[in-house]
Amino acid sequence: MHTKFTILFICVLSFINLKAQEIHKRSLGLMGSNFDITVVAQNKTIAQAYIDTAVSEIYRIEKLISSWKPESQTSAINRNAGIKPVKVDKELFDLIKRSKAISQLTDGAFDISFLAVEHLFSFDGRETTLPKKEVITASVRNIGYQNIILDEKQQTVFLKQKGMRIGFGAIGKGYLADKTKALLMSKGVKAGIINASGDMNTWGTQPDGSAWKVAITNPMDKTKNFGLFDLNRQAVVTSGNYEKFFTVDGQRYAHIIDPRTGMPTKGIISATVFAPKAELADALATSMFVMGEEVGINLINQLPDVEAIIVKDDGTLVLSNKIKINSK
């Protein structure tokens, strides 16, 4: 009888503790983007301490992977392109290694060395002409994940050609979301959301036990959405060309560049990818623009636990096998 009472008492305490959990959120600007960090905690003081920890982690990673901070290891790699290998932290080495693997998976549609052509476009709406073909061709010669040489033993990275540059604009925020989530989980945070400007990773549930949910906005009409989706320890990333683009001769060009041609992509207005990791979802969402809807969805359908929604520039949808939504 005493044992049963003790078990019952512990269960009641656990229930009370669960009900005491609250959702706490902080929005802030980091890395030139909007971040929302949400945690479930017993009170505001505890939650804010956890969020402070998350912010510190984001700053730490930014110092490592930023291509525009001169003191970062990534900038050191770029400065030494065609000159010498650069020894880097294992964390950065492994990120570059995984990036190359995604490049192989997507046949070069994803390539962190795309930065060699990024300077040719501003995507601020003022562009009225495309760069000259010969200028683009010259810059494309400096793109190629095959020329990112990794030395496992020495833990060095070498860009074979002068003029090469790497950047993590198409994978970095997803990586940040994954790393920040992992850190908070290790600190005992039972549930939360890391939203790195649309690159989201979730864990746990809301205090009432329900799943976190995300609405996929209709880029043709932002007052509407394509559906509400449960996120069960899942990441979701949406890439779109409806905010950064330019139009030349009636053709809309997205800010996402095809690393194989050096040209901005066209034909797709947004791509949403669900995956176990935000890093992978981020890279694949970008790749969809380059690969096109048919090839892109075919790839997604071959990957376990990965799904996608593509919105073409005429407003029609292309869905992977397990996505079921009402497009009206």
N, C-alpha and C positions, 0 to 999 in steps of 0.2 A: 504494500500500500504506500509506504513511504517512497519507494523507488518510482512508482507510477506518478505520485504527486510531484516529485522532483522533475521528472521528464515533462509533465504538463506545465510546470512553472517555467522551465527553460523555454518551452515552445511559446508560451505567452510572452515572455520577455523578448524573444526573437521577433514575434509579430509586432510588438510595440516598437522595437528598434527599427524594423522595416518601415512601419508607418511614419516614423519620425524623419525619415529621409526626405530631403527636399531638392528640387532642381535649382541650381544656381548657374548663371550665365554671365560672361563678360565679353563685350565686343571691343576690339582694338585694331589699330593699324600696325601691321608688321610686314617687313619686306615689300613695301609698296602695295600691299593687298589688305583686304578686310578679313580679319579672323574672328570667329566666334568660338569660345571655349565654354563648354557646358559640362558640369559635373553634378553628380548626385551625392549629397553629403548631409550630415546631421544639422549643421547650422552654417550661417554665412561666414563666420570666422574660419572654420575648417575649410570651407569651399574656396575662400579667397586665397588661403595658403596653398592649396592644391593648384589653383589657377596660376599663382605666382611661379610655382615650380614649372608648370607647362610653358609659361612665357620665357623663363630662363633657358629651357631646352630649345625653344625655337631660335632664340638669339645665338645659342651655341652652334646649332646646325647651320644657321645663316652664315656665320663666320667661316665655316668650313666649305660650303658649297657655292657661295655667291661668286658670280663671275664679274661683278662690278665693284666688289670690295678689293682693293689692291693687296690687302694683307692676307687674303684667303689662299688656301692651298690650290683652289681651282684657278685663281688668277696666276699663281706661280706656274702652274702647268701651261697656261696659255702664253705667258711671257717667254717660256722656254721651248715653244713649238719650233721644231726643226733644229734645235740646239742641243738639248740634253734631257735625259729622263729626270723626273722630279719625284723624290720620295714623299709619300703621303701617309696619312693615318689609314689604318685598316678599314675604318668605316667608309671613307671616301673611295678607297680602292675597290671595296666590295660593291658600292653603289655604281661605280663606273663599269665594273664587270657585269653586273646585272643589266645595266643599260645596253651594253653590247649584245647581251643575250636577247633582249627584246628587239634590238635592231635586226638580228638574224631571224627571229620569229616573224617579223613584219616585212621581211625582204627590203629593209632599209627605209621603210616609211617612217619609222622612228629612228632618230639619229641625233645624239647630243652634240655632234659637231656641226649642226645646222647654223650655229652662231656666226659662221663665216659669211653668211649672206644677210643676216638680220639687219645690218646697218643700211641696206639698200632701200628699206621701206620704213615709213614712219607710222602708217595706219592711223593718222590723226584726222582724216577726212579732207585734207588739203591737196592730196595727190591727184593730179589730172592726167599723168602719163606714167607708163611703165619705164623702168630703167632700160637702157639699151641692152640688146641681147648679148652683145660681146662682154658687157660688164657683168651681167649675171653669169655667163659661162665661165668667166675668169674666176669668179668667187666660188662657183660650184666645185671647181677643181680642188678647193681646200676643204671640201666636205667628204667624209668617208669614215665610218666607224671602224673599217678594216685597218685604218692608219692610226688608230689609237692603240699603242703597244703597251701591254701590261706585263710586268715582270713579277710573278708571284713571289719568288725567292727574295728579291730585293725590295719588293713592295713599292715599285716605281711606276709612274705613268709617263709615256712619251708620245707626243704628237709628232709624227714623222715629217710633216711638211710645215715650212714656215707659212704663216697666214692661217693655219688651223686654229680654231678656238672651240672650246666646249662650254656648254651651259645647260642648266637643269630646269629651264623654264617649263618643259613638258613633263617633268617627273618630280621636280623638287618639292612642290607643295604637297603632293601625295606622300612623298617620303617623310616630310615633316609631320603630317597627320599620323602616319603609322608610328613613328618614333615617339611622338608626344603621348599617344594613346598607350603604348607599351610602358613608358615611364610612369604614367599615372596609375596604371594597373599594378605595377610593381610596388607603388606606394600605398596600395590598398583601396584605391578608388574603385567602387564596385560597378559604376555605370557612368556613361558620359558620351559626349560628342565632340570631336575636333573638326571644325569646319574651317578649312584653309581656303577661303575665297571660292567656295564651291567644291573643293576636294574634301569629302567628308568620310570620317571613319567613326564607327560607333562600337560600344560594348555595353553589356548588361541591358537592363530594361529601365523604364520609367518607374517611379516609386510605387505606382499602383500595379506594377507587374506587366503592363502592356509594352509592346515593342516601340522603339523609336520609329518615327515615320518621316518620310520625305516626299514632298510634292514635286513632280517634274513639270516645270513651267513650260507652257507653250510659247516658243520664241516669237511666233507670229502674232500673239495676243497675250501679253504678260498678265492680264487679269484672269486668265484661264490656265488650267493645267491639264496634263494628260492622265493624271491619276495619282493616288496616294499609295505609297509602297512601304511595307514594313521593312525595317533594317534590323536583322537579327545578327549582331556581331559582324556586320557587313560594311563595306566601303562603297561609296557611290561618288562618281565624278562626272560633271557635265562640262564639256568644252563647247564654246559657241562663237560664231562670227558675227553675232548681232550687235556687238558693242564696239569691237575694233575691226574696221574694214574700210575699204575705199572702193569707189566705182569709177571705172574707165570705159568709155564707149558703151555704156549701158551694162557692163559686166561687173558683178560684185565680187571682190577678192577678199578672202578672209585673212586674218592676221596669222593664221597657221600656215607655215611654209613647207612645201614639198622639198625635202633635202636632196632629192634626186635630180630636181630640175632647177631649184632655186626660186621657183615661182610660188606666189600665194595660191592656196587651194580655192576651189569653187565647186558648187553643186550641193554642198551640205551646209545647213545653217546651225545645227547643233548635234552633238553626240553625247549620250549618257551611257556610262558603263558601270555595272555592278560587279564587284569582285571581292575576294577575301581580303585583299590589301589595296589601300588607296594608291600606293606607288604603281602597281600594275594597272589599276583602273585609269589613272592619270595618263600613263604612257599610251594605253590602248585607245582612250578617247581621242587623243591627238592623232593617233595613227589612222583612225577611221576617216578623217578628213582627207588624208593623203591617199589612202587605199581606195576610197570610194565606197558607196553603200554595199554593192554586191560582194566585192572581195572582202570588205571589212566584216560584214555580218557572217560570211562564210567562215572566216577565221574565228570569230567569237563563238560560233556554234561548235567548233572543235575543241574549245578550251573548257575544262571542268570548272563548275561553279562560277562561270562568267556569263553575264547577259548584257544586252545593249539595246538602246533605243536611238535610232537615227532619224532626224528631221531633215528632209531634203528642202532645197530652197523654194520649192513650189508648195511647201506645207504638208506634203505627204509623209507618212511614216514607214520606216523599215524596222522590223522587230526581229530579235533573235528568237530561237525556238520556244523558250519558256516564258516569254513576256506576253501577258494578256492584259490589254487595256482597251478602254473605249476611247477612240480617237475623236469623237464628236465633241 
